[in-house]
Amino acid sequence: MSLFPHEKRHVFDVLIVGAGPAGLGCAVALGQCGVENLLVVDRHGTGASFLRWPRQMRMISPSFHSNPFGQPDLNAITPHTSVADFLRTEHPTGEQYAAYLQALAEHYRIPVREGVEVRRVFRKGRLLHLETSDETLRAHFVIWAAGEFFFPNAASVEGAEHCLHNSQIADWPELPGVEHAVIGGFESGIDAAIHLARAGKSVHVFSRGEPWHRDSTDPSRALSPHTRDRLKDVFLHAPGTIRFHKHADVAAVERHGDTCRLLLREGEPFEISTPPILCTGFSGGLGPVAEHFAGPDVTPVFSEEADESLRTEGLFYSGPLLRHRQSIFCFIYKFRGRFGVIAREICQRLGLPWEEPLKPWRERGFLVEDLACCTDCTCAVESAAEPDPAPAEDYRAAAKEEALA
Ligand SMILES: Cc1cc2nc3c(=O)[nH]c(=O)nc-3n(C[C@H](O)[C@H](O)[C@H](O)COP(=O)(O)OP(=O)(O)OC[C@H]3O[C@@H](n4cnc5c(N)ncnc54)[C@H](O)[C@@H]3O)c2cc1C
């Protein structure tokens, strides 16, 4: 039921763009507060990004059914669901996680309209208008939750057209060739290298620094324990090999006949006969709404109160591009902390009671207001990891030693 029954043409109370974890999580929170006149639109469908992950890829953040003890499963998007309980696995594949999202949308009866691409959002009078592939939709509030998966970052390497971005790979073992160059040494680069080495291939990982040795309490800044474990396992048991090229900043890729040449900012060029794999992340995920969140530099800005645009009232953002002070919200367990904050703000403006319905959201870390939590907490204890890591070339030996100890 609309909270504005006098509207002549249909106006949604809330429109959400994107049926991924960010959009669906906000939709459930709003639904719990009684927002009924709500629609989620998606260019593809529920969990579309996850359905496009390479077959072998799994979530690096672990799922565990810890909910009864007040600590929700890290990958859950509502306080009362558990990915581990639903899927019976700790590190779901993209396909499995999409199944969780689809089941959740069904359970909470979230209306999702598929095949609708939003091309522009603008305010006209009291309402926000969404220009879509079919029609113009109107709403009092809009939550942009379109993720970043469909915006691969190729800009950092000249000649990126000669490469493949890791989001384009459906199946690592099926990739033609026996030797591969991976550009990028963080989670997705190491993930690619692991799957290729497991398939018996020789992999060269090129990275600006040595991210595989970076030590940080924040999983957004250092390799996850899961990936470190997998690396060790690959070094010991995989039929293929991984060679790290540290401080190897790839400036450009040139194609000469059947060969690709990687030009480094410093050092000798590297030649390979297969297309280099770009694991350089994603960019420009705010696409059609970027101007609404534009700040003084390239970094988007969001209101600290509720992740709203500072330029366009009523337009909110939910998802992995969120940044506040030094905190990066790129994991689901991080950005879900703001679902309750956004829902509360919208409900307050709609005049709906939110305190009781959002109580479990607050109690279980889905309504987080402390924006300094990642930067000044005392939990940042010194890591027990090796303080002076071995150089990259010795990593294999170090892994072996550690595994045998
Ligand atoms: C390789 C890899 C591994 C990852 N592993 C983890 C992990 O282990 N743990 C973790 O927490 N996170 C992980 N992430 C990050 C996680 O996948 C993202 O943070 C999450 O998908 C973001 O959720 P979202 O809802 O914002 O976006 P998405 O899941 O991408 O959903 C956005 C939706 O919006 C739709 N859409 C986009 N543009 C439009 C438009 N213009 N109009 C209409 N619809 C549109 C898309 O079709 C899509 O369905 C990983 C990401 C990658 C790439």
The ligand as an ORCA input file, in Angstrom:
! r2SCAN-3c Opt
* xyz 0 1
  C      36.143    -11.947     -7.246
  C      35.261    -11.442     -6.144
  C      35.206    -12.106     -4.925
  C      34.464    -11.587     -3.888
  N      34.413    -12.239     -2.688
  C      33.714    -11.703     -1.670
  C      33.660    -12.338     -0.403
  O      34.211    -13.391     -0.195
  N      32.965    -11.733      0.589
  C      32.336    -10.544      0.412
  O      31.731    -10.014      1.342
  N      32.361     -9.923     -0.796
  C      33.034    -10.477     -1.821
  N      33.075     -9.852     -3.024
  C      32.428     -8.570     -3.151
  C      30.944     -8.767     -3.336
  O      30.720     -9.631     -4.406
  C      30.350     -7.429     -3.612
  O      30.694     -6.561     -2.583
  C      28.852     -7.543     -3.692
  O      28.462     -8.296     -4.809
  C      28.268     -6.171     -3.813
  O      26.893     -6.302     -3.696
  P      25.955     -5.301     -4.471
  O      24.565     -5.720     -4.143
  O      26.361     -3.911     -4.199
  O      26.293     -5.529     -6.020
  P      25.990     -6.768     -7.002
  O      25.979     -8.061     -6.286
  O      26.936     -6.593     -8.139
  O      24.520     -6.448     -7.489
  C      24.238     -5.311     -8.279
  C      23.057     -5.612     -9.180
  O      22.724     -4.401     -9.847
  C      22.374     -4.665    -11.186
  N      22.622     -3.439    -11.956
  C      23.832     -2.868    -12.202
  N      23.660     -1.728    -12.897
  C      22.317     -1.588    -13.080
  C      21.516     -0.584    -13.717
  N      22.061      0.493    -14.305
  N      20.170     -0.767    -13.737
  C      19.603     -1.861    -13.146
  N      20.329     -2.813    -12.527
  C      21.665     -2.678    -12.484
  C      23.235     -5.839    -11.579
  O      22.624     -6.607    -12.603
  C      23.374     -6.621    -10.276
  O      22.444     -7.688    -10.191
  C      33.759    -10.392     -4.080
  C      33.759     -9.764     -5.331
  C      34.490    -10.296     -6.366
  C      34.458     -9.634     -7.707
*
